[in-house]
Amino acid sequence: MLPEYSFCKKVFEENELVLTEEVYEKLDIYADFLVETNKVMNLTAITEPEEILVKHFADSISITKYVDFADGIKAIDVGTGAGFPLLPVKIYKPGIKITLLDGLNKRIKFLSELCERISVDAECIHERAELLAKKPEYREKYDVATARAVSAMPELSEYCLPFVKKGGVFCAMKGPSEDISSAANAVKLLGGKISDDIKYEINGEQRRVVIVNKIMPCLPKYPRPSGKIKSKPL
């Protein structure tokens, strides 16, 4: 499904990433199953091999340049969809422990089967983020929370920061034009502090990662019900 290994390796190197044959083989299976499943389920608008390589895989894995995914850390992908960005990161950094969270069960079934096909150990959970974050076994238990979502930063922070332990980070992949300063109040109320707003390019296209450090525990009242998160952002 993906272009040949030498081409993919070159694309990764151009973006300051390393691609081994083992990682390539898993990503190739991922791409093939993604496109196959996408015929019967809306997972992605990106289906061309080179675009999957760049816009899904290299883009997702690029966050490893800005967040330390050391062996043994626990990470959660909130609203994971088809697994981006955290599942490609897990393939690239197999020593991490990951949870893939989504509110749509058919996406979780897709991810569970995919993980079996590529022999990747991941916890795949069907639940709403604002409900799971209230459960003691998940609340503030993660070193890293990731999200690649269209939600505005104040909303996204309320869904994600309650999962992050003190000293951990929330890594948000955002559009290049969003005004991140509008999230300053929300992030502060949720125990965080924006530490980096990094703009970079993947094959000439603008990309952005916002890094939020968790400096204090989150108040028990957060996250609020999804209706309030959307209608009255912090």
C-alpha positions in Angstrom: 0.0 0.0 0.0 2.7 2.5 1.0 5.3 3.6 -1.5 8.5 1.4 -1.4 10.7 1.5 1.6 13.5 3.6 0.1 11.0 6.3 -0.8 9.4 6.4 2.6 12.8 6.3 4.4 13.8 9.4 2.4 10.6 11.3 3.3 11.2 10.5 7.0 14.8 11.6 6.7 13.8 14.9 5.1 11.6 15.5 8.1 14.4 14.6 10.6 12.9 11.2 11.4 14.4 7.7 11.1 12.4 4.8 9.4 13.4 1.2 10.0 12.2 -1.7 7.9 10.3 -3.1 10.9 8.4 0.2 11.5 7.8 0.5 7.7 6.2 -2.9 7.6 3.8 -2.1 10.4 2.9 1.2 8.9 2.3 -0.5 5.5 -0.2 -2.9 7.1 -1.8 0.1 8.9 -2.2 2.0 5.7 -3.7 -1.0 3.8 -6.2 -1.8 6.6 -7.1 1.9 6.9 -8.0 2.3 3.2 -9.7 -1.1 3.2 -11.9 -0.2 6.2 -12.5 3.3 4.9 -14.6 1.9 2.1 -17.3 0.9 4.6 -16.6 3.3 7.4 -15.7 7.0 7.4 -12.2 7.1 8.9 -10.2 9.5 6.7 -10.4 11.6 3.6 -6.8 10.9 3.0 -6.4 7.6 1.0 -3.5 8.1 -1.5 -0.4 6.2 -0.4 2.0 9.2 -0.4 -0.5 11.4 1.4 -1.1 8.7 4.1 2.7 8.5 4.5 3.1 12.3 4.9 -0.1 13.6 6.4 -0.9 10.7 8.8 2.3 8.9 9.6 5.2 11.4 9.3 2.9 14.1 10.7 1.9 12.0 13.7 5.4 10.8 14.4 6.9 14.3 14.2 5.6 15.0 17.7 8.4 12.8 19.0 10.7 15.6 18.2 9.0 17.9 20.7 7.7 15.5 23.4 9.9 12.9 25.2 8.2 9.5 24.6 10.7 7.6 26.8 10.3 3.8 27.4 7.7 3.0 30.0 5.7 6.3 29.9 1.9 6.1 29.8 0.2 8.1 27.0 -3.5 8.5 26.0 -4.9 9.7 22.7 -8.1 11.5 23.3 -10.6 11.3 20.4 -8.2 9.1 18.6 -10.3 8.5 15.5 -8.3 6.2 13.2 -5.4 6.2 15.7 -3.7 9.5 15.0 -1.3 10.6 16.3 -0.6 8.1 19.1 -0.7 4.8 17.3 2.0 5.7 14.8 4.0 7.1 17.7 3.7 3.7 19.5 4.8 1.9 16.3 7.8 4.3 16.2 8.5 4.2 20.0 7.4 0.6 21.0 8.5 1.0 24.6 5.6 3.4 25.5 2.3 2.2 26.9 -0.8 3.7 25.2 -4.5 4.1 25.5 -6.6 4.9 22.5 -9.9 6.6 23.4 -12.8 7.3 21.2 -16.5 7.9 21.6 -17.4 5.9 18.5 -17.3 2.1 19.1 -16.8 1.1 15.4 -13.5 3.1 15.4 -12.4 1.3 18.5 -13.2 -2.0 16.9 -11.1 -1.0 13.9 -8.2 0.0 16.1 -8.4 -3.2 18.2 -8.3 -5.4 15.0 -5.5 -3.2 13.6 -3.4 -3.6 16.7 -3.8 -7.4 16.5 -2.7 -7.3 12.8 0.5 -5.3 13.6 1.2 -7.0 17.0 1.0 -3.8 18.9 -0.2 -3.8 22.6 -2.7 -0.9 23.1 -5.6 -0.4 25.4 -8.6 0.6 23.1 -11.5 2.2 25.0 -14.9 3.2 23.8 -16.1 6.0 26.1 -16.6 9.7 26.1 -13.5 11.6 27.3 -15.4 13.7 29.9 -16.8 10.5 31.5 -13.6 8.4 31.5 -11.6 11.3 33.0 -13.8 11.1 36.1 -12.8 7.5 36.8 -10.0 7.2 39.4 -8.1 4.6 37.4 -7.7 7.0 34.5 -7.8 10.5 36.1 -4.3 12.1 36.2 -2.6 8.8 35.5 -0.8 9.7 32.2 2.5 11.2 31.5 1.3 12.4 28.1 -2.1 13.1 26.5 -2.3 13.7 22.8 -5.0 15.0 20.5 -5.2 15.8 16.8 -8.6 17.4 16.7 -10.6 20.3 15.3 -12.0 21.4 18.6 -10.8 24.8 19.8 -8.0 24.7 22.3 -10.1 25.7 25.4 -12.5 22.8 24.7 -9.7 20.4 23.9 -7.8 21.3 27.0 -10.8 20.4 29.2 -11.2 17.0 27.6 -7.4 16.2 27.8 -5.8 17.8 30.8 -7.7 15.9 33.5 -6.0 12.7 32.2 -2.5 14.2 32.7 -0.6 13.7 36.0 1.3 16.6 37.6 4.6 16.9 35.8 3.2 15.5 32.6 2.3 17.1 29.3 -0.6 17.6 27.0 0.4 17.7 23.3 -2.1 19.3 21.0 -1.7 19.1 17.2 -3.4 22.3 16.0 -4.1 24.3 12.9 -1.5 27.0 12.1 -4.0 29.9 12.3 -5.8 29.3 15.6 -5.4 31.9 18.3 -3.9 29.8 21.1 -3.9 32.7 23.5 -7.6 32.3 23.9 -7.0 29.1 25.8 -4.7 30.6 28.5 -7.5 30.9 31.0 -8.9 27.4 30.4 -5.4 25.9 30.7 -4.7 27.7 33.9 -8.1 26.6 35.5 -7.2 23.0 34.5 -3.8 23.1 36.2 -1.7 23.6 33.1 0.6 26.1 31.6 1.3 26.6 27.9 5.1 26.0 27.6 5.6 25.8 23.8 3.8 26.8 20.6 5.8 25.2 17.9 5.3 25.8 14.2 7.1 23.6 11.6 6.6 22.1 8.2 6.0 18.6 6.9 6.9 18.4 3.2 6.2 22.1 2.8 2.9 22.1 4.7 2.5 24.2 7.8 2.1 22.2 11.1 1.8 23.2 14.7 2.1 21.6 18.1 1.1 23.2 21.3 2.7 21.8 24.5 1.0 22.3 27.9 2.7 21.4 31.1 0.6 20.1 33.9 1.7 22.0 37.0 -1.2 21.4 39.4 -3.9 18.8 39.9 -7.1 19.4 38.1 -10.1 20.5 40.2 -12.7 17.7 40.6 -15.4 19.6 38.8 -13.5 19.3 35.5 -14.2 18.1 32.9 -17.8 19.3 32.9 -20.5 17.6 30.8 -19.8 17.9 27.0 -22.7 20.2 26.5 -21.3 22.8 28.9 -17.7 22.4 27.5 -19.0 23.3 24.0 -21.6 26.0 25.0 -19.5 27.7 27.7 -15.8 27.2 27.1 -13.6 28.1 30.0 
